[in-house]
Amino acid sequence: MDISNIDGLFKKYFPNLEKEFAMKEFQKKVVSNVLEGNNTLCIMPTGGGKSLIYWLSGLALQGITVVISPLIALIDEQADKIREQGYEVLTIHGGISAAKQLDLLEKFSNKELNPAFIFVSPERISTDGFFEYCISTRKDEIKLLAIDEVHCVSQWGVSFRPFYKRIPVFLNEVYDEDLWKPRILGLTATLNSKEIADICEEFRIDRDNIIRDDDLLIRSEISLKVLKFDDESQKEEKFWDLLNIHREEKTLVYLYRKYRNRSVEKFTEIAIEKRFKAIAFHGDMSPNERQQIIKAYKNDEINVIFATNAFGMGIDIPDIRVVIHFMMPESVEQYYQEIGRAARDTGSANAYILYTNTNIRVKKTYFIDKSFPSMEDLNTCFTKITGNQIGLRTLQYYDDEEVKKCLPYFLDNGLISIICKGIANLKMLADIKNKELKEIYDSTKVKSLIKSINNTGKGAKEIVDLIYSSVLKNEVKLIKGFDKCLIIDAAYEKITDDKKIDLTEYIAERKQYKHNLFDYFVYLLDEGNDSIQLHQEIGKYLGVPKHKLNRIYSTSKGDKVRSKSEVIIANLLYQYEVEYEYEKKLFYSPGKWIEPDFTIKLKDGSEIYWEHLGMIGVESYDKRWKEKLEIYRNYFQSKLEVTYEGTTISESTKKMLEKLKLI
């Protein structure tokens, strides 16, 4: 689709927003790619406007969009914003009572509720069989599946969440395995090459449909400061000095320990004693508690948060000015995502990382190595899950951290498979009018699903789907809500020696990969690069093209340019509402192009090309300019305008705009 058509769609579906701002070229490119029928991976910086991409894509596809999002707070925030634009939204998450969820899903399935968007958590996708069944009743109307924070899918990343891994399985259950109907749109801020490959394989995304916002990926407005110490006492002393220096600024401190010495809770206590407006934030707090903290932080009731990495995805606070890592992240990606919480309002910010050699050792042996289960853990958990018996069992999965940690290893190595989800027993059923279901119900006194399967010879999914169907047809009443459980099939009585070898190798490969990620991050820190060099090294690692690594200066429009002089030019263009693009490709023959500094659209709709010559007199620069000038003379006569470096750049720019009759 022609990108220019996206403006018309934006105006059509969001007339109120269209009056306030224009879509960015990158956003248009992603929307266009989705509308052309491509599964798409969108990599763009935090705060870059990714929600608008799936809003417009979904509406333009004229069907239902399912959005998978990791946080209740983020789901509710996005749902409210879309409702403000006049669109119906269905949200399904743990903050809504079971009875209310059941009612909403029944109305959706029976077409009494017709949302443009359905927001759901990956946990709900993984454990709620009734949700899956209701979605399947209207599967042909679902045109887009948008996955926010899609990096959580990859088992290679430090942010891997097993529930995300179940999204492709959900699609296979709702659709034929080889015929997914909705287009897939994955959105994230940073990914390395291995994670990208993993995600593309999981969601059938061609490499040509990976779209990255390289121009804004490097967050050079955040000044990176690396401080290494000989011991922890020096480090802690410097930390409190820094906090005091930035006492009046909104500050986020990352630690990865909730309790005990030098932890989130302990440092919060000390900070309050030192009269900082501080609070702790971690995963043991309820969603409501965390929401209240975020609200207070936004409203400046507090200005220092001590947090684990629970403070991250989906939290959008524009004016965080300082991020301090008192403990070390596990990778470049985690570090860059966490410092990316700062300066979302395009202002400047400072990011400090404080570390010692002891921190490096502890991170490897305690945090990374212990994030993987031992063989003893796996044996214990396998017994807990299966009772050391082959065959079907129900598994209360949702609230058991041990099971959540170990189950992915059993699934990926063929020890256990998941058959279906949502029902452990039939005691929840009453007033059964469906004859077939009544016979199944009467087949066992204990009413367990497994007994019903054994006594009737019917399959687990057959019985479960019959229950869901009967609920929707009012052929049965529910005494309580459906279970958060899985029906699993164990292929082994115990973990055999062969499977122990498989599991050991499987874990060793992933553990080594995490060590490699961390070692590279430490290497970058130890190199002693200044802020710009460190940003550029990180950009290179994240796949930003070499020629874009020097785009480090921000403009009023939100572009990144290469020099302060170009900032002056760009800001004047923006001030005078001149339509322009920075370094837009200008093709002069098939497969060959140059990139003018500024492509300017004139009032008659034609374009001219503006080059600012900042280093004339430097031999290598002069050589490149001569080659470029020859292309202009051969292919774009009378289309070139030039300004030169100097103290009068503002005046030169204004004169150029007057000459072009743009002011």
LINPE-V257552 format. One record per run of one state. SS is the DSSP state (a for helix, b for strand, c for the rest). FROM is the first residue (numbers start at 0). TO is the last residue. If there is no record, write none. Layout:
ss=SS from=FROM to=TO
ss=SS from=FROM to=TO
//
This chain:
ss=c from=0 to=2
ss=a from=3 to=12
ss=c from=13 to=13
ss=a from=14 to=17
ss=c from=18 to=23
ss=a from=24 to=34
ss=c from=35 to=38
ss=b from=39 to=42
ss=c from=43 to=48
ss=a from=49 to=59
ss=c from=60 to=62
ss=b from=63 to=67
ss=c from=68 to=70
ss=a from=71 to=83
ss=c from=84 to=87
ss=b from=88 to=91
ss=c from=92 to=96
ss=a from=97 to=108
ss=c from=109 to=115
ss=b from=116 to=119
ss=c from=120 to=120
ss=a from=121 to=126
ss=c from=127 to=127
ss=a from=128 to=136
ss=c from=137 to=137
ss=a from=138 to=140
ss=b from=141 to=147
ss=c from=148 to=148
ss=a from=149 to=152
ss=c from=153 to=160
ss=a from=161 to=164
ss=c from=165 to=165
ss=a from=166 to=173
ss=c from=174 to=174
ss=b from=175 to=175
ss=c from=176 to=177
ss=b from=178 to=178
ss=c from=179 to=181
ss=b from=182 to=187
ss=c from=188 to=191
ss=a from=192 to=202
ss=c from=203 to=205
ss=a from=206 to=208
ss=b from=209 to=211
ss=c from=212 to=212
ss=a from=213 to=216
ss=c from=217 to=220
ss=b from=221 to=227
ss=c from=228 to=230
ss=a from=231 to=244
ss=c from=245 to=249
ss=b from=250 to=253
ss=c from=254 to=262
ss=a from=263 to=272
ss=c from=273 to=276
ss=b from=277 to=280
ss=c from=281 to=285
ss=a from=286 to=297
ss=c from=298 to=302
ss=b from=303 to=306
ss=c from=307 to=320
ss=b from=321 to=324
ss=c from=325 to=330
ss=a from=331 to=338
ss=c from=339 to=347
ss=b from=348 to=354
ss=c from=355 to=355
ss=a from=356 to=370
ss=c from=371 to=373
ss=a from=374 to=385
ss=c from=386 to=389
ss=b from=390 to=394
ss=c from=395 to=399
ss=a from=400 to=411
ss=c from=412 to=414
ss=b from=415 to=420
ss=c from=421 to=423
ss=b from=424 to=424
ss=c from=425 to=427
ss=b from=428 to=429
ss=c from=430 to=433
ss=a from=434 to=440
ss=c from=441 to=446
ss=b from=447 to=447
ss=a from=448 to=455
ss=c from=456 to=458
ss=a from=459 to=471
ss=c from=472 to=475
ss=b from=476 to=477
ss=c from=478 to=484
ss=b from=485 to=489
ss=c from=490 to=495
ss=a from=496 to=525
ss=c from=526 to=529
ss=a from=530 to=540
ss=c from=541 to=544
ss=a from=545 to=547
ss=c from=548 to=551
ss=b from=552 to=553
ss=c from=554 to=558
ss=b from=559 to=560
ss=c from=561 to=562
ss=a from=563 to=574
ss=c from=575 to=578
ss=b from=579 to=581
ss=c from=582 to=583
ss=b from=584 to=588
ss=c from=589 to=590
ss=b from=591 to=594
ss=c from=595 to=596
ss=b from=597 to=600
ss=c from=601 to=605
ss=b from=606 to=612
ss=c from=613 to=617
ss=a from=618 to=634
ss=c from=635 to=638
ss=b from=639 to=643
ss=c from=644 to=647
ss=a from=648 to=658
ss=c from=659 to=662
//
